Amino acid sequence: MHIDTRRWRSLEDANLTDQLRQFVAAEVDPRAEELDRDDRYPDEIIAMTAARGWNSLTLPHDVGGGASSMSRLLTVFEELSVGSAIVGISLITIFQSQKLIDAFGSASLRQRLLPRYRDGMRAAYALTERAHGSDIRSLDTKAARQANGSWHVRGQKAFITSGSAADLFVVLAETDAGVSVFAVPRETTGLHTEETAEAQTFGLRNGPHVDLHLDCLLPPDALIGEEGRGLKQAMVTLANSRVLAAGISLGIARAAFDAALQYAIGRSAFSSRVIDFQGIQWYFAEAAARIDAARLLTHQAACDLDAGRDIARSSSEAKLFASSVATEVAEMAVQVCGAHGTRTSSPFGRYLRDAKTYEIAGGSSEILKNTIAKSLIGAR
Ligand SMILES: Cc1cc2nc3c(=O)[nH]c(=O)nc-3n(C[C@H](O)[C@H](O)[C@H](O)COP(=O)(O)OP(=O)(O)OC[C@H]3O[C@@H](n4cnc5c(N)ncnc54)[C@H](O)[C@@H]3O)c2cc1C
């Protein structure tokens, strides 16, 4: 049966939405199960999205970007993630790294690195360490300025998404002035990645998350922005990317909803279609209302970003709500599909695993609630 994708109306540009839906049907859907099963970086898809300008959509024109809005980029993330959240998270680490370089990098760094995103450069964003997850106010990875102005960066990062494929790592390290941010190309002498059993996850599997080992000398302009201002820069970047993370969760929720509805329409029990039981219809009604609410909240956060408003609260609310809606909807989808929902050959386990994992990655729900509460108390 044909799934009516107009169920989720375009909140931005209908032409872009249609283009993305066709791309997902042709290029993402056929690969989604295999990417998750094999824990593989979606290289060929990321090359195709780069060629369409989606990897550099919000970068300025002078570095090959589309100078587009966050609302349009949100549409890209949501629609692609209906096909596979793995594509979404591969793009989010690209976005995070380019946002930092674009907003805070020197002119030479911007000119050297930003045009490469249009050509498909893959990137990772490395904050976490074994001993520092939610709390990155101090770090064990250290950076020391040398007499000639270059930087010696030394330490180890953990759980790095896209790290198996990244051409560029944007890394947080502590200097004498505090947490700072550095751009480290993969080919840098002294950088190597390690796939450890501890970093394997049951969800958001876009290639094994890696440990990143660094003992590198970097040129002076590898420092992104001001020394010691890295925490602030990281917070700004995360506030931006949380809107896109919410978009990925919305994609998962929609995929689970659509697939479960299709199954409930086609499945019979007690001489009736499963979808004709009122108890089952109520599941879908409740889920549709929650997905619609999460979409509006997330769209509002993107509009806030485009309007230059403070988004600490709205982007945190969007990710908090959308990620929990995705988990609820994925769980409901398993339930209404009965045994079919639990089959490893059906996509429902993937939706549930990806949805739950995104309540932790990219800012856990508890940390988001802290941010929301802080903005409420500050605003009193
Ligand atoms: C799939 C996946 C991909 C990831 N990708 C990346 C990546 O690309 N780059 C990167 O740098 N990191 C990455 N991470 C790491 C991720 O950012 C951290 O896992 C996350 O920040 C939480 O840190 P933690 O796991 O150390 O939990 P902890 O910080 O040890 O927290 C444990 C629990 O305590 C809660 N908690 C902690 N502090 C507070 C508080 N102040 N108030 C209330 N509750 C609190 C947490 O919410 C959590 O429930 C990834 C993680 C996952 C699962």
PDBQT file of the ligand as one rigid body, heavy atoms in Angstrom, charges set to zero:
ROOT
HETATM    1  C1  LIG A 401      25.414   7.400  20.084  1.00  0.00    +0.000 C 
HETATM    2  C2  LIG A 401      26.272   8.423  20.729  1.00  0.00    +0.000 A 
HETATM    3  C3  LIG A 401      27.012   9.282  19.952  1.00  0.00    +0.000 A 
HETATM    4  C4  LIG A 401      27.861  10.217  20.531  1.00  0.00    +0.000 A 
HETATM    5  N1  LIG A 401      28.605  11.037  19.720  1.00  0.00    +0.000 NA
HETATM    6  C5  LIG A 401      29.455  11.925  20.270  1.00  0.00    +0.000 A 
HETATM    7  C6  LIG A 401      30.286  12.753  19.448  1.00  0.00    +0.000 A 
HETATM    8  O1  LIG A 401      30.225  12.708  18.214  1.00  0.00    +0.000 OA
HETATM    9  N2  LIG A 401      31.140  13.607  20.039  1.00  0.00    +0.000 N 
HETATM   10  C7  LIG A 401      31.225  13.698  21.391  1.00  0.00    +0.000 A 
HETATM   11  O2  LIG A 401      32.016  14.504  21.855  1.00  0.00    +0.000 OA
HETATM   12  N3  LIG A 401      30.467  12.927  22.202  1.00  0.00    +0.000 NA
HETATM   13  C8  LIG A 401      29.593  12.039  21.674  1.00  0.00    +0.000 A 
HETATM   14  N4  LIG A 401      28.794  11.247  22.476  1.00  0.00    +0.000 N 
HETATM   15  C9  LIG A 401      28.917  11.361  23.915  1.00  0.00    +0.000 C 
HETATM   16  C10 LIG A 401      27.724  12.113  24.489  1.00  0.00    +0.000 C 
HETATM   17  O3  LIG A 401      27.816  13.473  24.197  1.00  0.00    +0.000 OA
HETATM   18  C11 LIG A 401      27.702  11.828  25.990  1.00  0.00    +0.000 C 
HETATM   19  O4  LIG A 401      27.380  10.450  26.122  1.00  0.00    +0.000 OA
HETATM   20  C12 LIG A 401      26.659  12.657  26.697  1.00  0.00    +0.000 C 
HETATM   21  O5  LIG A 401      27.090  13.992  26.736  1.00  0.00    +0.000 OA
HETATM   22  C13 LIG A 401      26.423  12.157  28.115  1.00  0.00    +0.000 C 
HETATM   23  O6  LIG A 401      27.634  11.957  28.760  1.00  0.00    +0.000 OA
HETATM   24  P1  LIG A 401      27.923  10.602  29.565  1.00  0.00    +0.000 P 
HETATM   25  O7  LIG A 401      27.505   9.476  28.701  1.00  0.00    +0.000 OA
HETATM   26  O8  LIG A 401      29.336  10.637  30.026  1.00  0.00    +0.000 OA
HETATM   27  O9  LIG A 401      26.955  10.636  30.794  1.00  0.00    +0.000 OA
HETATM   28  P2  LIG A 401      27.248  11.315  32.255  1.00  0.00    +0.000 P 
HETATM   29  O10 LIG A 401      27.713  12.691  32.037  1.00  0.00    +0.000 OA
HETATM   30  O11 LIG A 401      28.161  10.352  32.957  1.00  0.00    +0.000 OA
HETATM   31  O12 LIG A 401      25.823  11.263  32.851  1.00  0.00    +0.000 OA
HETATM   32  C14 LIG A 401      25.182  10.071  33.349  1.00  0.00    +0.000 C 
HETATM   33  C15 LIG A 401      23.738  10.383  33.677  1.00  0.00    +0.000 C 
HETATM   34  O13 LIG A 401      23.681  11.473  34.609  1.00  0.00    +0.000 OA
HETATM   35  C16 LIG A 401      22.932  12.548  34.063  1.00  0.00    +0.000 C 
HETATM   36  N5  LIG A 401      23.512  13.808  34.483  1.00  0.00    +0.000 N 
HETATM   37  C17 LIG A 401      24.795  14.232  34.309  1.00  0.00    +0.000 A 
HETATM   38  N6  LIG A 401      24.940  15.469  34.791  1.00  0.00    +0.000 NA
HETATM   39  C18 LIG A 401      23.731  15.843  35.281  1.00  0.00    +0.000 A 
HETATM   40  C19 LIG A 401      23.234  17.039  35.909  1.00  0.00    +0.000 A 
HETATM   41  N7  LIG A 401      24.015  18.099  36.109  1.00  0.00    +0.000 N 
HETATM   42  N8  LIG A 401      21.926  17.092  36.282  1.00  0.00    +0.000 NA
HETATM   43  C20 LIG A 401      21.109  16.002  36.054  1.00  0.00    +0.000 A 
HETATM   44  N9  LIG A 401      21.528  14.863  35.468  1.00  0.00    +0.000 NA
HETATM   45  C21 LIG A 401      22.823  14.792  35.077  1.00  0.00    +0.000 A 
HETATM   46  C22 LIG A 401      22.998  12.343  32.555  1.00  0.00    +0.000 C 
HETATM   47  O14 LIG A 401      21.942  12.991  31.878  1.00  0.00    +0.000 OA
HETATM   48  C23 LIG A 401      22.939  10.834  32.448  1.00  0.00    +0.000 C 
HETATM   49  O15 LIG A 401      21.610  10.418  32.571  1.00  0.00    +0.000 OA
HETATM   50  C24 LIG A 401      27.937  10.315  21.932  1.00  0.00    +0.000 A 
HETATM   51  C25 LIG A 401      27.160   9.462  22.727  1.00  0.00    +0.000 A 
HETATM   52  C26 LIG A 401      26.318   8.536  22.135  1.00  0.00    +0.000 A 
HETATM   53  C27 LIG A 401      25.492   7.636  23.004  1.00  0.00    +0.000 C 
ENDROOT
TORSDOF 0
